[in-house]
Amino acid sequence: MLPPLTVVIGGAASGKSDFAEEIVVSASSHRLYIATAQAWDDEMRAKIRAHQDARAAAGWRTVETPLDPETALGTMAEDEVALLDCATMWLTNHLLAEHDLDAAEAALTAGLAAAKGPVVIVTNEVGAGIVPENALARRFREAQGRLNRRLAARADLVVTVIAGLPLTLKGQLP
């Protein structure tokens, strides 16, 4: 059984989402997928549609919510495991909307605490690259780093995925 909160972190195209889906599928046949991406262009719309179709075929219940995953967490059944993919898109959405990031994180934290079953959160590691050249990108990188640290501190299990290979940083995989 998965612990109450698992964080899966990795770089772009590292395999983190695939790994997170695998552990959720292995934990329960009752799965809630909380998707935070927004379709900004045709490529993203096509990617989202492909993911929606694949999840529907695999029996996932999906809630698309770019800004308030805590509402979706509140709909969890006691036998469900939730996958929130991903905290990075969620943070980006709030940053671009110029929302209060501390208030948004407080709402997310309350939603996680109230979840009726295990939650797996996917997030990106963005701090291993060069210093971004513009202020918004630097603000995002700093906010993402702080969010990742706070999520990891709350989590029972933290796994990083590099080149498709999981490495447990905290806790123990079931």
C-alpha positions as CSV (number, residue, x, y, z in Angstrom):
1,M,0.0,0.0,0.0
2,L,1.2,3.5,-0.8
3,P,1.8,5.9,2.1
4,P,-0.5,9.0,2.5
5,L,1.8,11.2,0.4
6,T,4.3,10.3,-2.3
7,V,6.3,12.8,-4.3
8,V,7.9,11.8,-7.6
9,I,10.4,14.3,-8.9
10,G,12.5,14.5,-12.0
11,G,13.5,16.5,-15.0
12,A,11.7,16.8,-18.3
13,A,11.0,13.5,-20.1
14,S,12.8,11.6,-17.2
15,G,10.0,9.0,-16.9
16,K,8.6,10.5,-13.7
17,S,5.0,10.5,-14.8
18,D,5.2,6.9,-16.2
19,F,6.7,5.8,-12.9
20,A,4.0,7.6,-10.9
21,E,1.3,6.0,-12.9
22,E,2.9,2.6,-12.5
23,I,2.9,2.8,-8.7
24,V,-0.7,4.1,-8.6
25,V,-1.9,1.3,-10.9
26,S,-0.1,-1.3,-8.7
27,A,-1.7,0.2,-5.6
28,S,-5.4,0.3,-6.6
29,S,-7.9,-0.4,-9.3
30,H,-9.7,2.8,-8.2
31,R,-7.6,5.7,-9.5
32,L,-8.1,9.4,-9.7
33,Y,-6.0,11.4,-12.2
34,I,-5.8,15.1,-11.3
35,A,-4.5,16.9,-14.4
36,T,-3.2,20.4,-14.1
37,A,-2.0,21.2,-17.7
38,Q,-3.7,23.8,-19.8
39,A,-3.8,23.7,-23.6
40,W,-1.9,26.8,-24.7
41,D,-1.5,25.6,-28.3
42,D,-2.4,22.8,-30.8
43,E,0.5,20.6,-29.8
44,M,-0.5,20.8,-26.1
45,R,-4.1,20.1,-27.0
46,A,-3.1,17.0,-28.9
47,K,-0.9,15.8,-26.1
48,I,-3.7,16.3,-23.5
49,R,-6.2,14.5,-25.7
50,A,-3.9,11.5,-26.2
51,H,-3.3,11.3,-22.4
52,Q,-7.1,11.6,-21.7
53,D,-7.8,8.8,-24.2
54,A,-5.1,6.5,-22.7
55,R,-6.3,7.1,-19.1
56,A,-10.0,6.5,-20.0
57,A,-9.1,3.2,-21.7
58,A,-7.2,2.2,-18.6
59,G,-10.1,3.0,-16.2
60,W,-8.8,6.2,-14.6
61,R,-11.3,8.8,-13.3
62,T,-9.9,12.1,-14.5
63,V,-10.4,15.6,-13.2
64,E,-8.9,18.5,-15.3
65,T,-8.2,21.3,-12.8
66,P,-5.4,23.7,-13.6
67,L,-5.7,25.8,-10.4
68,D,-7.5,23.9,-7.6
69,P,-6.5,20.2,-7.3
70,E,-7.6,20.4,-3.7
71,T,-11.3,20.4,-5.0
72,A,-10.6,17.2,-6.9
73,L,-8.9,15.7,-3.8
74,G,-12.1,16.4,-1.9
75,T,-14.0,14.1,-4.3
76,M,-11.8,11.1,-3.5
77,A,-13.4,7.8,-2.5
78,E,-11.9,6.0,0.4
79,D,-10.6,3.2,-1.8
80,E,-9.1,5.6,-4.4
81,V,-5.5,6.5,-5.0
82,A,-4.9,10.0,-6.6
83,L,-2.2,11.0,-9.0
84,L,-1.7,14.8,-9.3
85,D,0.3,15.5,-12.5
86,C,1.8,17.9,-12.0
87,A,2.7,20.4,-9.4
88,T,4.9,22.2,-11.8
89,M,2.1,23.0,-14.2
90,W,-0.1,23.9,-11.2
91,L,2.5,26.4,-10.0
92,T,3.0,27.8,-13.5
93,N,-0.7,28.4,-13.8
94,H,-0.8,30.3,-10.6
95,L,2.3,32.3,-11.4
96,L,1.0,33.3,-14.8
97,A,-2.3,34.3,-13.3
98,E,-0.4,36.4,-10.7
99,H,-2.1,34.6,-7.8
100,D,-0.8,34.6,-4.2
101,L,1.5,31.5,-4.3
102,D,1.5,31.1,-0.5
103,A,-2.3,31.1,-0.5
104,A,-2.4,28.6,-3.3
105,E,0.0,26.3,-1.6
106,A,-1.9,26.6,1.7
107,A,-5.1,25.5,-0.2
108,L,-3.2,22.6,-1.8
109,T,-1.8,21.5,1.6
110,A,-5.2,21.5,3.2
111,G,-6.5,19.4,0.3
112,L,-3.7,16.9,0.8
113,A,-4.4,16.7,4.5
114,A,-8.1,16.0,3.8
115,A,-7.6,13.4,1.1
116,K,-9.3,10.1,1.9
117,G,-6.6,8.0,0.3
118,P,-3.0,8.0,-0.8
119,V,-1.9,10.8,-3.1
120,V,1.1,10.7,-5.5
121,I,2.3,14.1,-6.8
122,V,4.5,14.5,-9.8
123,T,6.8,17.5,-9.9
124,N,9.8,18.8,-11.9
125,E,13.3,19.4,-10.7
126,V,14.2,22.7,-12.4
127,G,17.1,23.8,-10.3
128,A,19.9,21.8,-11.9
129,G,20.3,24.0,-15.0
130,I,21.7,27.4,-15.7
131,V,20.4,30.6,-14.1
132,P,17.4,31.8,-16.3
133,E,17.9,35.1,-18.1
134,N,14.7,36.8,-17.2
135,A,13.0,37.7,-14.0
136,L,9.8,35.6,-14.5
137,A,11.8,32.5,-15.2
138,R,14.0,33.1,-12.2
139,R,11.0,33.6,-10.0
140,F,9.4,30.4,-11.3
141,R,12.6,28.4,-10.7
142,E,12.9,29.7,-7.1
143,A,9.2,29.1,-6.4
144,Q,9.4,25.6,-7.8
145,G,12.4,24.8,-5.7
146,R,10.7,26.0,-2.5
147,L,7.5,24.1,-3.4
148,N,9.5,20.9,-4.0
149,R,11.3,21.2,-0.7
150,R,8.0,21.7,1.2
151,L,6.3,18.8,-0.6
152,A,9.2,16.6,0.1
153,A,9.3,17.6,3.8
154,R,5.5,16.6,4.1
155,A,5.8,13.4,2.0
156,D,6.2,9.9,3.5
157,L,7.9,8.7,0.3
158,V,10.1,10.8,-2.2
159,V,11.4,9.2,-5.4
160,T,13.5,10.9,-8.0
161,V,13.4,9.5,-11.6
162,I,16.5,10.0,-13.8
163,A,16.6,8.4,-17.3
164,G,13.6,6.2,-16.4
165,L,15.3,4.8,-13.3
166,P,13.7,5.5,-9.9
167,L,15.9,6.4,-6.9
168,T,14.3,6.5,-3.5
169,L,15.3,9.6,-1.5
170,K,12.9,9.3,1.5
171,G,10.8,6.4,2.8
172,Q,10.5,3.0,1.2
173,L,8.6,1.8,-1.9
174,P,5.9,-0.6,-1.2
